[in-house]
């Protein structure tokens, strides 16, 4: 409990390797997480080499931690292994579809979160890279992922060389709905986002970007409609390429 209450995203790492035995132990323990049908619909590509990290960096907008971290983990939704098992056991697999991708992606993300919790409990620092789904084809090429394997999450892993401030979180009342979903009124939005919008760093963020509200930072700068639509097209293209939309 203490670890999750104080967890921080770590982007700077000490020049100290992550022991192979420790990493293997964490990867093994993480497999005890929930999984659909006990199929473990995920694979993890471990990248330690400088060459490998440099190949991945452009897909993550060349964020420095990709090449600086001792280890980069790419967690993939993987129905290939299960499909090959079926083919080798006189069974007829039917997993080249979007539902199968969703099941495998869910498995992969559950595994990712379990690994994060276990690794941080051991003192490791992590950064979850949301950029994995922005340009997946670059990762597919760099890691030579075959059909029915799709990257869904990337973690940079190492020993922390920074201690950033805790980031804010919405209160539980903002996201818990009793019995049925209750849509948000204007008053609800004001109440739930008041603390976030009042943070000095967010007020300054609006000021330096010449935006009236914090929400405009997200809609106009960070996650724009144009970028979302373009990257959605890339995601769908990658899913077709990997055989999940047949």
Secondary structure, DSSP 8 states (H G I E B T S, - for coil): -HHHHT------B-S----HHHHHHHHHHHTTS--GGG---EEEEEE-SHHHHHHHHGGGTT-HHHHHSSEEEEEEEE-HHHHHHHHHTT------SHHHHHHHHHHHHHHHHHHHHHHHHTTEEEEEEGGGGTSHHHHHHHHT--TTEEEEEEEEEEEBS----------GGGT--SSS-----HHHHHHHHHHHHH-HHHHHHHHHTT-SSHHHHIIIIIS-HHHHHHHHHHHHHHHHHTTTT-
